[in-house]
Amino acid sequence: MAFGKRSGPPSTPPSQPAGGAGDGAEAHYRAARRRVLTALTKSVDMAELGRREADALRAEIARRVDEIMASEGIALASDDRARLIDDLCDDAIGLGPLEPLIARDDITDIMVNGADKVYVESGGRITLTRVKFRDNDQLLNVCRRIVAAVGRHVDESSPICDARLADGSRVNVIVPPLAIDGPALTIRKFAREKLTLDALVKFGSISVRGAKLLSVIGGARLNVLVSGGTGSGKTTLLNCLTRFIDTGERIITCEDAAELQLQQPHVVRLVTRPANLEGTGQVTMRDLVRNCLRMRPERIIVGEVRGPEAFDLLQAMNTGHDGSMGTVHANNPREAITRIENMVAMGGFNLPTKSVREQIAAAVDLIIQAARLRDGSRKITHVTEVLGMEGDVVTLQDLYVYEIDGEDGSGNVVGRHKATGLRPAFWERARYFGLDEILARALDTRDAA
């Protein structure tokens, strides 16, 4: 998920006219498309057709469309005929009406709530589009095609499924009877452009000096948790931090869906696997984390810590795998500590609360908090150091914070990033890696630049 916020709502897709005088022509096109598709599906096996090469598929569909239009007496302008052929090709091998949205780089999320409601997120704002499916059957066929591509299935007996598109975009499908109004399809698009800290500065997600601090954190082999809510940009931030890992290090990543985009050459990527139809063969995140400890990792990166694997990650961080990282769903750094504590308890480990907190305090060096603000913008709101224990409490100190001053006339949040002036406990570690001068400049409190 990308940080930052671009102004203005997403534009209406070209395949969906803005309305007015074009509505009659659009209705005529939709009626013609239904008639042609009905005739086509009766005479052709669309699944078999979809296995052809793209050029051969288009040529065959064009030939069939011309035959059907002639026999049915359907008249379409040349532009609408070309559009009809594109739509039918998308139905055969693509994502149907969603193809124009998938092609748009400014869209980060696509949310389909049944056949006639398709929302997109662009620039931090969610907007209803005019994209529609013919009916819930067409939507269900698209959902089945997506999950079948990764060897999974979705139906009444197995109504929930996670999958991914060929470009790496993450997909969640839930179908009736659990989804009452028709299949619900959610696509978190995979960013083609790999964001950097410089890009985050440009978007206003962090200041220049804050970015310097993050570069030190990534390069000094500190154990980091990236905390944030849904859509706050945790994975994007994690990707940015991994850019400062040395190219000679062996990195093992563990994810539910492959989203991390590491640039280093020595990377082993592992993903979980759900149970099969017989209820066997499941590989959990904890299985992956425990196994990767046997693979001689130098750094372990967990895409999202959400269960008992938290205990194994803490063990790894405490036993020589410095520079390990992960993300966690939490609204602030203190809550992130509590979440990890609860996840350890989920694993059934019979450990005293103080013992768990000591493990967390010893393992985690920093918590970086990402947040999506009320105007849709994404900011890094805290860079917080984990200092240790004071009694039964894990002690934290903020090194960098985002202070909100208010809103401007357009409803955009106004604020600034600033260093707190506190000296981090990892100063000597930064010196060891030759990063102490950069750290000093990053934590200069004279201004926020």
Secondary structure, 3 states (H helix, E strand, C coil): CCCCCCCCCCCCCCCCCCCCCHHHHHHHHHHHHHHHHHHHHHHCCHHHHCCCCHHHHHHHHHHHHHHHHHHHCCCCCHHHHHHHHHHHHHHHHCCHHHHHHHCCCCEEEEEEECCCCEEEEECCEEEECCCCCCCHHHHHHHHHHHHHCCCCCCCCCCCEEEEECCCCCEEEEECCCCCCCCCEEEEECCCCCCCCHHHHHHHCCCCHHHHHHHHHHHHCCCCEEEEECCCCCHHHHHHHHHCCCCCCCCEEEEECCCCCCCCCCCEEEEECECCCCCCCCCECHHHHHHHHCCCCCCEEEECCCCCCHHHHHHHHHCCCCCCCEEEEECCCHHHHHHHHHHHHHHCCCCCCHHHHHHHHHHHCCEEEEEEECCCCCEEEEEEEEEEEEECCEEEEEEEEEEEEEEECCCCCEEEEEEECCCCCCCHHHHHHCCCHHHHHHHCCCCCCC
